Amino acid sequence: TTAKAQGNLQFNQVLNLSFTSNGTNFSVPVGKVWKIEEVAMSSYSAFLTMTVAGQQVFLKNTSGSYGYAFESFPYWVSGGQNIFLSGTHGGVASVIEFNVVP
């Protein structure tokens, strides 16, 4: 039996992607995979909207002692996809980028 997969993932870099309350677009380069680890917002009373490849992703959030925490992370996004992040306030997404190695 022969099986084929997308390849192996090799660590490339850590990205800290800043976005505004009006929203910011990001593109995952072809041949890469992003693992969105966490999103930090600039206010304790904020909400986050994330759209991947034109589809809104509903994020489960819980109130914590330090504001809102989003339990839907990590979130994986494949190469060639667009991500749109926005919220009631700006913030920063912590992302690990991997190379896809055949």
N, C-alpha and C positions, 0 to 999 in steps of 0.2 A: 504494500500500500504506500502511495506517495501522497504527502500533504505539503501544501505551500502556505506560508504565512507572509505577513507584510515585511518581515525582517526583524533584526534585533535593534533595540534602542540603546544608543550610546549617549551619555551625558554630554551636553554642549556648553550651556551657560545658564545662569540665573538672571531673570529679567524682573525689574520692578516697573510696571506699566502704570503711569499716572493717567487718570481720566477725570474729566470735568463733570459737573452736574448736568450740563447740556448733552453729555455723551461723547465718547471717543471711539473711533474704529481702529481695530488692530487686525492684521492679517498674519496667519501662521504660514511661514514660508513652505513651499513644496519641498518634500524630503525631510521635514521636521515634524515633531509632535510636541505640543505644549501640554504640560500638566499644571493647571491653575491650582495652586495650593491654598490660597486664602486671599481675601479682599479686605483691606482696612479702609474704613470710611473716616472722613474728617469731622464727624459729629456722632455723638452717642445715639441720637434719635434720627437715624437715616434708614432709607430702604435702597435696595440695589436691584437694578434690572440688567439682565444679561441676555443677549441674543446671539446665537451661534448659527451661522449659515442661514440667516433669515428666520429662524425659529426661536421664539422666546423660551428661555429656560426658567422654570419656576424654582426658586431657591427656598428651601426650608430655612426659616430663621427663628432664632430663639433669643429672648432678652437675657442678657447676662449682667453681671455687676459692672462690666465695662462697656455696656451698650449692646448692639445687636451682633450676634454671631451667626454665620451662615453655615449650616451643617451639610450643605450639598457639595462641599469640597473634600477631597480633590476632584477636579473635573478635567477630563482629558479631551483635547481637541486635535484632530488630525490636520496634516499639512494641506494647504490650499483653502482652508476655511476662514471666514471672516468672523470676528467677534466684536460686538458693540456693547460697551459698558456704560451705564449711566445710573444716576441715583439722585436723591434729594440734595446730596452734597458730593463733592469730588472725593477721590480716593486713590488708592494704589493697589494693584493686583500683583501678587507674588507668583511668578511663573518659573517653572523649570523647563528648559528647552532641551529636547533630545534630537539627535540625528537618527534617521532610519537607515540602518546598515544592512544591505542584502545578505 
